[in-house]
Amino acid sequence: MLAVDWLKQTWQSRAGVSCELVRAVSTLSDSALNTSTKQQSTSGCGSSPSVSDRSNQEPQPSEQPSTVPHAAEASALRRQRHEHDFAAPRSRSQHTCHRDPLSILKQTSPRHLSSQQHPHQHQLLRHYGYATPKEKFPMPPDVQAIVDDAIAAHAKIPVPHIPPPKPSPMLPDSHRVGCIAIKAGMTQEWDEHGVRVPLTVLWVDECEVVGVNTPERNGRWALQVGAGYTKQKSMALSRAGFFLTQGVPFKKKVHEWPVSQDAVLPIGTHITSAHYVPGQRVDVTGWTKFKGFQGVMKRWGFKGLPATRGVSLAHRSPGAIGGRQDPGKVWKGQKLPGHMGNERRTVQNCLVYKVDSARNLLYIRGQLPGPVGRFVFLRDAVRNTHEFRSKFAIPFPAFCGDPAAAPVAVYKTPKDPYLMYRAETDYFPINWKKGD
């Protein structure tokens, strides 16, 4: 019975023993009770005493008190335990075999846990994903002072207050912020002279300033612009924390543009299609369409091998790609089959043909890189001079009015391409000499 007592004491003292161990203790105590009863019935010269003899016999004091409960008490305890376990339905966390790790932590502090004293508690905690924290030791005062000074020196410098934008003249060294747009597709229009103009439609979707970089904090003046919308669960925690700290909606695409100090905008300023005017030139950056793994004829425009004589099942192969022992290698940059498309490309000096501010649409003349639905970046053309920009009323530092109230603006071609055919013009006059 010493093993039974030890198991009962262990079950009362420790909180991590499973239900199977408790049931084993009950089974062991019941079997020990039955064995002791049989031994008492078979004792006494092989014959069992009568009821009268049992009543007349005086109880003899035993050397050690019996820890086995009476049969009636044991059955009552089993009945109570059975009613307590199965009478009322309980949740999984309330059962003994599925203990909550927080309850174990409250009963036994992790600081006093030891793998030798409580191996079952350590195993249960590791099952729930808990790691025992390491003990922290304080640093010496002189070392702590050095660490505090370093933290104070690298503290984040607050962003200066930036007033709302106001219309101002654009200087020769001024650089405005760009915008993020979505490629919506291509269309065409006819100008006032009847010339067909191919156009790429760009949609500026909720483009907004989400961050400001300063020379003190980042080394230069720059603006971080975000566009689109996405859910918080679709982004990393660090990225979501950036938007929550700035107090702006979650953006699907973010890009940064370096600007001059006079073109800095406060956080929350919206960049609409009215940021550009018809006639000005812009540089558009996008990613080309993804073509997958392609051969040399489609990827690099190779002619291919002959299609009739002398070639067997190698009509579209690249052919020879190097020498023999000299040079004994394939030169870097050799045009071979491989990944095609999905590369960053910039088209410069694109003409802004039409601006629909009410719908946030930009119509750019010509084709732009990328498939429909992908983001592109727009900025003022870097090749244009200040004199050329001054011809157009470009809003600086940004458009400050109501874009919904602005009318649709279309670029007017200054020169009629058919004017040269209206008059009879002799482009190759013959100068006759006298006497001919």
C-alpha positions as CSV (number, residue, x, y, z in Angstrom):
1,M,0.0,0.0,0.0
2,L,3.0,2.3,0.2
3,A,2.9,2.7,-3.6
4,V,-0.8,3.6,-3.5
5,D,-0.2,6.2,-0.7
6,W,2.7,7.7,-2.7
7,L,0.6,8.0,-5.8
8,K,-2.3,9.6,-4.0
9,Q,0.1,12.1,-2.3
10,T,1.7,12.9,-5.6
11,W,-1.7,13.4,-7.2
12,Q,-2.7,15.9,-4.5
13,S,0.6,17.8,-4.5
14,R,1.4,18.0,-8.3
15,A,-1.0,19.6,-10.8
16,G,0.2,18.0,-14.0
17,V,-0.7,14.3,-13.6
18,S,-3.1,13.0,-16.2
19,C,-6.4,11.3,-15.9
20,E,-4.9,7.9,-16.7
21,L,-2.7,8.2,-13.6
22,V,-5.7,9.0,-11.4
23,R,-7.7,6.1,-12.7
24,A,-4.7,3.8,-12.2
25,V,-4.5,4.9,-8.5
26,S,-8.2,4.1,-8.1
27,T,-7.9,0.7,-9.7
28,L,-4.8,-0.1,-7.6
29,S,-6.6,0.8,-4.4
30,D,-9.7,-1.3,-5.3
31,S,-7.6,-4.3,-6.1
32,A,-5.7,-4.0,-2.9
33,L,-9.0,-3.7,-1.0
34,N,-10.3,-6.9,-2.6
35,T,-7.0,-8.8,-1.9
36,S,-7.1,-7.8,1.8
37,T,-10.7,-8.9,2.1
38,K,-10.0,-12.3,0.6
39,Q,-7.0,-12.8,3.0
40,Q,-9.2,-12.0,6.0
41,S,-11.9,-14.4,4.8
42,T,-9.4,-17.3,4.2
43,S,-7.6,-16.9,7.5
44,G,-8.5,-19.0,10.6
45,C,-7.5,-22.6,10.0
46,G,-9.0,-22.7,6.6
47,S,-12.6,-22.1,7.8
48,S,-14.4,-18.7,7.8
49,P,-15.7,-17.6,11.2
50,S,-19.4,-17.1,11.7
51,V,-21.2,-13.9,12.1
52,S,-21.6,-14.4,15.8
53,D,-17.9,-15.2,16.2
54,R,-17.0,-12.0,14.4
55,S,-19.2,-10.0,16.6
56,N,-17.8,-11.6,19.8
57,Q,-14.1,-11.2,18.7
58,E,-12.5,-8.1,20.1
59,P,-10.6,-5.9,17.6
60,Q,-6.8,-6.4,18.0
61,P,-4.7,-3.3,17.7
62,S,-2.5,-3.4,14.6
63,E,1.1,-2.2,14.5
64,Q,0.4,0.1,11.5
65,P,-2.9,1.8,10.8
66,S,-4.5,0.6,7.6
67,T,-4.7,3.2,4.9
68,V,-7.2,1.2,2.8
69,P,-10.7,2.7,3.1
70,H,-13.8,0.6,3.9
71,A,-15.5,-1.1,1.0
72,A,-18.6,1.0,1.5
73,E,-16.5,4.2,1.6
74,A,-14.6,3.2,-1.5
75,S,-17.7,2.5,-3.5
76,A,-19.2,5.8,-2.3
77,L,-16.0,7.6,-3.4
78,R,-16.1,5.9,-6.8
79,R,-19.8,6.8,-7.2
80,Q,-19.1,10.5,-6.4
81,R,-16.1,10.6,-8.8
82,H,-18.2,9.0,-11.6
83,E,-21.1,11.5,-11.1
84,H,-18.7,14.4,-11.0
85,D,-16.9,13.3,-14.2
86,F,-19.8,12.2,-16.4
87,A,-23.0,13.7,-14.9
88,A,-22.6,17.3,-16.1
89,P,-21.0,18.0,-19.5
90,R,-17.8,20.2,-19.3
91,S,-15.6,21.8,-21.8
92,R,-12.3,20.3,-22.8
93,S,-10.3,22.8,-20.8
94,Q,-12.0,21.9,-17.6
95,H,-11.0,18.2,-17.7
96,T,-8.0,17.1,-15.7
97,C,-6.3,15.5,-18.7
98,H,-6.5,18.7,-20.7
99,R,-5.3,21.3,-18.3
100,D,-4.8,24.9,-19.3
101,P,-1.1,25.9,-19.3
102,L,-2.0,29.2,-17.6
103,S,-3.4,27.3,-14.6
104,I,-0.2,25.3,-14.3
105,L,1.8,28.5,-14.4
106,K,-0.3,30.0,-11.6
107,Q,0.1,26.9,-9.4
108,T,3.8,26.5,-10.0
109,S,6.0,29.4,-10.9
110,P,8.3,28.7,-14.0
111,R,11.2,30.1,-12.0
112,H,11.0,27.1,-9.7
113,L,10.4,24.5,-12.4
114,S,13.1,21.9,-12.8
115,S,13.3,19.0,-15.3
116,Q,14.1,16.6,-12.5
117,Q,11.3,17.7,-10.1
118,H,8.5,18.4,-12.7
119,P,9.3,16.7,-16.0
120,H,5.6,16.2,-16.8
121,Q,4.9,19.9,-16.3
122,H,7.8,20.9,-18.6
123,Q,6.5,18.5,-21.3
124,L,3.0,19.9,-21.0
125,L,4.2,23.5,-21.2
126,R,6.3,22.7,-24.3
127,H,3.3,21.1,-25.9
128,Y,1.4,24.4,-25.5
129,G,4.3,26.3,-27.0
130,Y,5.6,27.8,-23.8
131,A,9.4,28.3,-23.3
132,T,10.8,28.8,-19.8
133,P,12.1,32.3,-19.6
134,K,15.7,32.8,-18.8
135,E,16.8,34.7,-15.7
136,K,17.8,38.3,-16.4
137,F,20.8,39.8,-14.6
138,P,21.2,43.5,-14.2
139,M,24.1,45.2,-15.9
140,P,26.7,47.2,-14.0
141,P,25.9,50.8,-13.4
142,D,28.7,52.1,-15.7
143,V,27.7,49.8,-18.5
144,Q,24.0,50.7,-18.1
145,A,24.9,54.4,-18.4
146,I,26.8,53.8,-21.7
147,V,23.8,51.9,-23.1
148,D,21.4,54.6,-22.0
149,D,23.5,57.3,-23.7
150,A,23.7,55.3,-26.9
151,I,19.9,54.8,-26.9
152,A,19.3,58.5,-26.3
153,A,21.8,59.5,-29.1
154,H,20.0,57.2,-31.6
155,A,16.5,58.4,-30.6
156,K,14.1,59.1,-33.5
157,I,14.0,62.7,-34.5
158,P,10.4,63.9,-34.7
159,V,9.1,65.0,-38.1
160,P,8.8,68.8,-38.4
161,H,5.4,70.4,-38.8
162,I,4.5,70.7,-42.5
163,P,1.7,73.3,-43.3
164,P,-1.0,72.4,-45.9
165,P,0.1,73.0,-49.5
166,K,-0.6,76.4,-51.1
167,P,-0.1,77.3,-54.8
168,S,3.4,78.7,-55.3
169,P,5.6,79.3,-58.4
170,M,7.8,76.5,-59.5
171,L,11.6,77.2,-59.4
172,P,14.2,75.8,-61.8
173,D,15.6,73.5,-59.1
174,S,12.1,72.4,-57.8
175,H,11.1,68.7,-58.0
176,R,7.6,67.6,-57.5
177,V,6.4,64.3,-56.1
178,G,5.1,61.6,-58.5
179,C,2.1,59.4,-58.2
180,I,1.1,55.7,-58.4
181,A,-1.5,54.7,-61.0
182,I,-3.1,51.4,-62.3
183,K,-3.0,50.5,-65.9
184,A,-6.7,50.2,-67.1
185,G,-6.1,49.4,-70.7
186,M,-5.8,51.2,-74.1
187,T,-8.2,53.2,-76.2
188,Q,-8.1,55.7,-79.1
189,E,-9.4,59.1,-79.9
190,W,-9.4,61.5,-82.9
191,D,-8.1,65.0,-82.4
192,E,-9.5,68.2,-83.9
193,H,-7.5,67.5,-87.2
194,G,-8.9,64.0,-87.6
195,V,-5.7,62.2,-86.6
196,R,-6.1,59.0,-84.6
197,V,-4.3,59.0,-81.3
198,P,-3.6,55.7,-79.4
199,L,-4.0,56.2,-75.7
200,T,-3.2,54.3,-72.5
201,V,-5.7,54.8,-69.7
202,L,-4.3,55.1,-66.1
203,W,-6.4,55.2,-63.0
204,V,-5.1,57.0,-59.9
205,D,-6.7,55.0,-57.1
206,E,-6.6,56.7,-53.7
207,C,-3.0,58.0,-54.1
208,E,-2.0,59.6,-50.7
209,V,1.2,60.7,-49.0
210,V,1.9,58.2,-46.2
211,G,5.4,59.3,-45.0
212,V,7.9,62.1,-45.0
213,N,11.7,61.7,-45.0
214,T,13.9,64.6,-43.8
215,P,17.6,65.2,-44.0
216,E,18.0,64.9,-40.2
217,R,16.3,61.5,-40.1
218,N,16.9,60.0,-43.5
219,G,19.5,62.1,-45.2
220,R,17.3,63.7,-47.9
221,W,13.9,65.2,-48.5
222,A,11.5,62.6,-49.9
223,L,7.8,61.6,-49.8
224,Q,6.4,58.1,-49.5
225,V,3.2,57.7,-51.5
226,G,0.7,54.8,-51.2
227,A,-2.1,53.8,-53.5
228,G,-4.8,51.1,-53.6
229,Y,-6.3,49.4,-50.6
230,T,-5.7,46.1,-48.8
231,K,-6.7,44.5,-45.5
232,Q,-4.5,44.4,-42.4
233,K,-4.4,40.6,-42.4
234,S,-2.9,40.6,-45.8
235,M,0.3,42.3,-44.8
236,A,3.1,41.9,-42.3
237,L,2.8,43.2,-38.8
238,S,5.7,45.7,-39.3
239,R,4.0,47.0,-42.5
240,A,0.6,47.3,-40.8
241,G,2.2,49.1,-37.8
242,F,3.7,51.7,-40.1
243,F,0.3,52.7,-41.5
244,L,-1.2,52.6,-38.0
245,T,1.5,54.9,-36.7
246,Q,1.1,57.4,-39.5
247,G,-2.7,57.4,-39.1
248,V,-3.4,56.6,-42.8
249,P,-5.4,53.8,-44.4
250,F,-3.7,50.6,-45.4
251,K,-2.2,50.8,-48.9
252,K,-1.5,48.1,-51.4
253,K,1.5,49.8,-53.1
254,V,4.0,52.2,-51.6
255,H,6.8,54.1,-53.4
256,E,9.2,56.9,-52.5
257,W,10.1,60.0,-54.6
258,P,12.9,62.4,-53.7
259,V,11.6,66.0,-53.7
260,S,12.9,69.5,-53.1
261,Q,12.2,71.2,-49.8
262,D,9.6,73.6,-51.3
263,A,7.6,70.6,-52.7
264,V,7.2,68.7,-49.3
265,L,3.6,67.8,-48.6
266,P,2.1,66.8,-45.2
267,I,1.0,63.3,-44.5
268,G,-2.6,62.6,-45.7
269,T,-2.4,64.8,-48.8
270,H,-4.2,63.2,-51.8
271,I,-2.5,63.1,-55.2
272,T,-5.2,63.0,-57.9
273,S,-5.0,63.0,-61.7
274,A,-5.3,66.8,-61.5
275,H,-1.6,66.7,-60.4
276,Y,-0.8,66.7,-64.2
277,V,-2.0,68.9,-67.0
278,P,-2.5,68.1,-70.7
279,G,0.6,68.7,-72.8
280,Q,3.2,68.1,-70.2
281,R,5.7,65.2,-70.5
282,V,6.0,62.4,-67.9
283,D,8.2,59.4,-67.4
284,V,6.3,56.2,-66.7
285,T,7.9,53.2,-65.0
286,G,6.3,49.7,-65.1
287,W,7.0,46.0,-65.3
288,T,6.7,44.3,-68.6
289,K,4.3,41.4,-69.2
290,F,5.5,38.0,-68.0
291,K,6.1,35.6,-70.9
292,G,7.6,32.6,-69.0
293,F,10.5,30.5,-70.3
294,Q,11.0,31.3,-74.0
295,G,13.4,30.3,-76.7
296,V,15.9,32.5,-78.6
297,M,13.6,33.2,-81.5
298,K,10.9,34.8,-79.4
299,R,13.2,36.2,-76.7
300,W,16.0,37.6,-78.8
301,G,14.5,37.6,-82.3
302,F,16.9,34.9,-83.8
303,K,16.3,33.9,-87.4
304,G,16.6,30.2,-86.6
305,L,18.2,27.4,-88.6
306,P,17.1,26.4,-92.1
307,A,13.6,25.0,-92.3
308,T,14.3,22.5,-95.2
309,R,17.6,20.9,-95.9
310,G,20.4,19.9,-93.5
311,V,18.6,20.3,-90.2
312,S,16.9,17.6,-88.2
313,L,14.5,18.6,-85.4
314,A,16.6,21.7,-84.5
315,H,15.0,24.5,-86.5
316,R,14.5,26.8,-83.6
317,S,17.7,26.1,-81.7
318,P,20.2,28.9,-81.0
319,G,23.1,27.1,-82.9
320,A,26.7,27.4,-81.8
321,I,27.3,29.4,-78.5
322,G,31.1,29.3,-78.2
323,G,34.4,28.0,-79.4
324,R,36.3,24.8,-78.5
325,Q,39.4,24.9,-76.3
326,D,39.9,28.6,-77.0
327,P,38.2,30.3,-75.2
328,G,36.9,27.1,-73.6
329,K,33.8,28.8,-72.0
330,V,30.6,30.6,-72.8
331,W,30.9,34.3,-72.6
332,K,28.8,36.2,-70.1
333,G,25.7,37.8,-71.6
334,Q,25.3,35.2,-74.3
335,K,21.7,35.3,-75.7
336,L,20.2,32.0,-74.7
337,P,16.7,30.7,-73.9
338,G,15.4,31.7,-70.4
339,H,13.0,33.8,-68.4
340,M,11.3,36.5,-70.5
341,G,9.3,39.5,-69.3
342,N,8.5,40.9,-65.8
343,E,11.3,43.4,-66.1
344,R,11.3,47.0,-64.9
345,R,11.1,49.4,-67.8
346,T,10.8,53.2,-68.0
347,V,9.3,55.0,-71.0
348,Q,10.4,58.7,-71.1
349,N,8.8,61.8,-72.5
350,C,5.3,60.4,-72.6
351,L,2.7,63.0,-73.6
352,V,-0.3,63.6,-71.2
353,Y,-3.1,63.9,-73.8
354,K,-6.2,64.0,-71.6
355,V,-7.0,64.5,-67.9
356,D,-10.4,63.5,-66.4
357,S,-10.1,64.7,-62.8
358,A,-13.7,63.8,-61.8
359,R,-12.9,60.1,-62.6
360,N,-9.2,60.2,-61.6
361,L,-8.2,59.1,-65.1
362,L,-5.1,60.0,-67.1
363,Y,-4.8,59.4,-70.9
364,I,-1.2,58.9,-72.0
365,R,-0.3,58.9,-75.7
366,G,1.3,55.6,-76.8
367,Q,1.8,52.3,-75.1
368,L,3.2,51.7,-71.6
369,P,4.9,48.6,-70.1
370,G,2.9,46.1,-68.0
371,P,-0.3,44.2,-68.2
372,V,-3.8,45.5,-67.4
373,G,-4.3,45.9,-63.6
374,R,-0.7,46.4,-62.6
375,F,0.7,49.5,-60.9
376,V,2.9,52.1,-62.7
377,F,4.9,55.0,-61.4
378,L,4.6,58.5,-62.9
379,R,6.9,61.5,-62.5
380,D,7.7,64.7,-64.3
381,A,10.0,64.1,-67.3
382,V,13.6,64.6,-66.3
383,R,14.6,65.6,-69.8
384,N,12.4,68.7,-69.9
385,T,13.8,72.0,-69.1
386,H,12.4,74.6,-66.8
387,E,11.5,76.8,-69.8
388,F,9.5,74.0,-71.4
389,R,7.6,73.3,-68.1
390,S,6.8,77.0,-67.6
391,K,4.6,76.8,-70.8
392,F,2.1,74.7,-68.9
393,A,0.2,75.7,-65.7
394,I,1.6,72.8,-63.7
395,P,0.2,72.9,-60.1
396,F,3.0,73.3,-57.6
397,P,3.6,71.6,-55.1
398,A,0.3,69.8,-55.8
399,F,-3.3,70.4,-56.9
400,C,-5.1,72.2,-54.1
401,G,-8.6,72.5,-55.4
402,D,-11.5,70.1,-55.8
403,P,-10.7,67.6,-58.5
404,A,-14.4,66.7,-59.0
405,A,-15.2,70.3,-60.1
406,A,-12.3,70.5,-62.6
407,P,-13.4,70.0,-66.3
408,V,-12.0,67.4,-68.6
409,A,-8.9,68.9,-70.3
410,V,-7.7,67.7,-73.7
411,Y,-4.4,68.5,-75.4
412,K,-4.7,70.6,-78.5
413,T,-2.3,69.9,-81.4
414,P,-0.6,73.2,-82.2
415,K,0.2,72.2,-85.9
416,D,-2.1,70.8,-88.5
417,P,-0.4,67.8,-90.0
418,Y,-2.5,68.2,-93.2
419,L,-1.6,71.8,-93.8
420,M,1.3,71.0,-96.1
421,Y,-1.1,69.3,-98.6
422,R,-3.6,72.2,-98.9
423,A,-1.6,74.4,-101.2
424,E,0.0,73.5,-104.5
425,T,3.7,73.4,-103.6
426,D,6.5,72.5,-105.9
427,Y,9.0,70.8,-103.6
428,F,11.6,70.2,-106.4
429,P,11.6,73.4,-108.6
430,I,13.6,73.3,-111.8
431,N,15.7,76.4,-112.4
432,W,15.9,76.7,-116.2
433,K,19.0,78.4,-117.6
434,K,18.9,81.0,-120.3
435,G,19.3,79.5,-123.7
436,D,18.1,76.0,-122.7
